[in-house]
């Protein structure tokens, strides 16, 4: 990429009036249940709690937010979301 091609992303470096997330990683796993996903990811069951995406981001102890994952079942699939 040329230096000029990065200019369209300049808004990422500007000041923000809120803590809204700019990115995240979404996963959809069909045919499994949430307990299986938690076990597969090594989630400590005692650490689980309800949280919005913004609350999960604020709980993060990492600069990238990728030390928390949100997991929910929707129909016959499980959806995961990792704030970045």
C-alpha positions, 0 to 999 in steps of 0.5 A: 500500500502507498502512504496515501492509501492509508489516509482513508483510515485517518478517522481511526486516529482521531479523538472519539467522544465515546468508547464505541468499538471499532472492530471485533471478531465474530464466529458462528458455529452451527450444530453445537451448544454453548457449553461445548464452545466454552469447554473448547475455548477453555473458558473458566465457568466461574468467570462467566457473566452477562455483559454488553459488547461495550462492557466486555471491552471495558473489562478487558485487561489487554490493549486489544480487548482479545482476552474476553469472548462473548458466547451465546446460542442462537437457534441451532448455532453458537455465536462468539464475539471477541472485541478488538 
